[in-house]
Structure formats: C-alpha cells, structure tokens
Amino acid sequence: MGRPSVLLADDHTLVLEAFKKLLESDFEVVGTVSDGQSLLSIAPRLKPDVVVVDLSMPGLGGMEAGIQLKKLLPRSKLIVLTMSEDPDIASEALHHWASGYLLKKSAGAELIKAIRDVLHGRSYVTQKIAQGLEEQFVRDPRPEHKRALTSRQRQVLKLLAEGRTMKEAADALHVTARTVAFHKYKIMDDFGLKTTSDLVRFAIREKVIFWNV
C-alpha cells in the first residue's frame, strides 16, 4: 500500500507550503486549496484519506465546507487546524464532521500524530481544546437542545441585541466576524429565532439586556 493521502485547505500560502513540507516525508500531499468552494470541487476527485481544514477561509468557510465534505466523502477523515480556541466551535465541528481539532500554534509533530490517529479510527483533540470541552461539559452536562446559552453566546447576543454589527461585535470580543456569525446563527437555530427582532426579544427574556421604560 502507498502512503496515506492528505489534502490541505488554508487561505494562507505560506501556511500551506509549511504544512506541505512538514507532511511530505510521511504522507502523500495530493493537493492544496485556499477556500471552501475549491475544497468541495477538488476533494471528490482526489478522494484523500485525510483533509486538513482551516475554519477561516474566504467565501465558503471551513465549518460549512466540512459539513458538506463529510457527506460527499464519508470515508475521509477531516481534521480542523485553526486559530480558534472557542470550545463551542470545536464542539460543533467534532460533533458533526471533524475527527480532529488542532490549533495552528500546535507543534508540527502534533499534526502528524493527529493524522495517524484519525487514520486508525481514533479522534484527536489538542490538549487546550480538550480541556475547554471538558470544562464546558462540567458547567452544563445537559443535552445540547436543552442547555442554556454559553458565556460566549451571551456576549455575542448582548452585543448584537444592542445594535452592534457583526464586525463591531467581533472587534469588541477580539474574534473574527465569522466566529460571531457562527454564534449568532447557532443561537437562532437552537432557540427557533427567525429575525433580528426575535433575537432582541430573546435577549430581553434571557436578561442578557434590559429594556428600559
């Protein structure tokens, strides 16, 4: 058998080149792409054993691409390699499509280990994220559809209900606008909210903001 094949998706050329060079001695890097749409176009043809995906890519982001890609290539293992340390985002990815979750500041050897682990049917979550997920569960062990808002969701909800744009909320929280959008639409989906007005009313009901009369 040949070496396991790996496809890399990241919108930073230097990062792609660094990852490619790192992995080439152990794996066959069959391609690199810089956005989610290109990933969905090329992956079904290449059928890689492992896809390493950044979440923050232009156009179709890594979260959306990962969900679709898992449906297209159920046998491929998908690993998130990202700057995001948000346990909510990690939980969402791992629950729906990812077999691994690493941070870009992780050592290169950890990425190699993660690829090997997922190829053997195991999951791999970098230590800091694993700790965050454990703490999240201890705080709220109830099933997801019944759980209350997380602290990050409350922060996002408060800013948006106060009239901030997603970019303004992102700047205030020192995260990307994509992260704010993820939390916004996760809240709306979980609690059946359809409009911005619903979001504001929900924020008042949850005492995230207070209506002054």
N, C-alpha and C positions, 0 to 999 in steps of 0.2 A: 504493500500500500504506500501511496505517496504521502507527502507531508500534509497535515490539515490546512485547508484554505481559509484565508481571512480577508474580509473586505473592510476597508476603513472609511468612515464618514465623519468629516470635520471641515469647517469652513475656513480654517487657518492652514495655509500651505506649509508653513514651517513645521507646524504640529504634525501634519500628515507625513511629511518627509522624515521627521524624527521617529514617529511610530513605525513607519515602514522599515527604516534602517534597523530599529530595535528588534523587530519581529522576524526579519528575513532569514536569520540563521536557524530558526526553529520551525517557521511556518511558511507556507506559500502565500504571499500577499498578492491576491488576484486582481485588486483594483483599489482605487481611491476616488471618493466623490466629495463634493463640497456643499451639497444641500440635500434635503429630504426627498425632493422630487426625483433628482438624479439617482438617489439610492434605490427608490422604488422601480425605476426604469431598468437599472443595470443588474440588480441583485437576482431577479428571477432567471436571468440568462446565465449568470455565473454560478448560482447555487452554492454559495460559500458555506463552509462548515460553521464559521463564526463571523458575525458582523459586530464591529466596534463602532458605537454611535455616540456622537456628541448631541446633547439636547438643544443647544442654542445654535441653530443653523438658519440661514435666511429662507424666506418662503415657507415651505412646509418644514416645521421644526422636527427635532428628533423624537419627541414624545408621540406626535401624530404619525410620523413615518414608522416608528417602531410598532405601533398598534397595527398598522396596515401590513407591514412587512411580515409580522408573525402569522397573519392569515395567509399570505402568499407563500411563505416558506416555513411551515410549522416545524420542520426538522432542523432548521438552522438555529444556532444559539446566538442570542443577542446580548451584548454587554454594553452598558452605559459607561462612558468615560467623559466626565463633565466637571465644571467648576462648581456646580450647585451642591451645597451641603444640606439642603432642605429635606428633612426626613419625610415630609408629606409627598414631595415629588418622587423621592426614592421608593416610597411605599406604592405609589401609583404605578410606576414603571415595573417594579418587581411583581406586583400583583397581576398585571395584565399582559406583559410581554417579555420582560428582561430576565435573563438568568444571572446577570452580574451587574454590580454597580460600583464603580471606582471614581475617585477624584483625580483630576489632572495633576494634582501635586503629589499623587502616589508615586512610589518608586517604579521604575520601568520593570523591575523583576516581578512586581505585584501584578502587572498586566499579563505577563507571561503565565504566571501561576493561575490567574483568573481564567485565562483561555483554556489552560489544561484542565482545570476543574470543571468548567462547563462542558467540555468535550467528554468528560467522564460522567456526565449526568448530575453533577453537583451544582449548587448555586454558590456564587462568591459575592460577598458584600464587604467592602473595605471597612476597617475597624471603626472609624469615626462614625460612619453612617449606620453600621450595625448597632452601635451604642445609642444613637439617636432614635432608631426604630424601637429598641428595647424600652427606652425611657418613654416613648410615645405610647407604647402598649401598657406600661405600668400606670401611666396617667389615665388612660382610657381604654380598658380592655374590651369594651363592648363591641359588637359587630359594627362595621363601618356605617351601615344605613341608619343606625340608631345613635351614633356618637354625636357629641356636641362639637361645636366649632373648635378647631385648634387655635392656639395663641396666634400663629401666623395668619390664619384665616380671619381672625377677629381684627388684626391690624389692617389687613387688606380691605376688609369690609368697612371698617371705620373710615378709612381714607376715601374710598370710593363713594360711600354714602354721604360724606361731607362735600362731595362735588369735585374731588381731585380727578384728574385724568389718570389713565394707567401709567403714563410716563412719569407724572408727578408723584404718584404713589410709589413707583419703583425707585425714584430718586430718594424719596423720604426713607425708604426701607433698605436702601443700598443693595437692591437686587435688579434684575432685568425686567423690562416691561413684559416680556414673555412669561416670566415667573408670576407676575401679578395677574396676567390674563389667565394663566392656569388655575390659580386660586379662585379667581372670580367665577369662572365657568364651572369649576368643581363645586363651589357653594351653590350656584344656581341649579346645577343638576341634582345635587344631593337633596336640596330642600324644595325642589319644584318651583323655582322662581323663573319668570319669563321675561320680565322687563326691568329697567333701571328703577322704576317706581316700586316694583316688588322688592327689589334689593334694599331700597331705603326703608320701606315699611318693615322688612325683616330685621334690619339693623336696629330700628327703634324697639321692636318687640323683644329682641335679644339683649336690649340695653347696652348695645355697642355704642350707639349715640343716643342723645336725649333730645326730645322735641320740646323746645321752649315755647311756652304760650304766655 
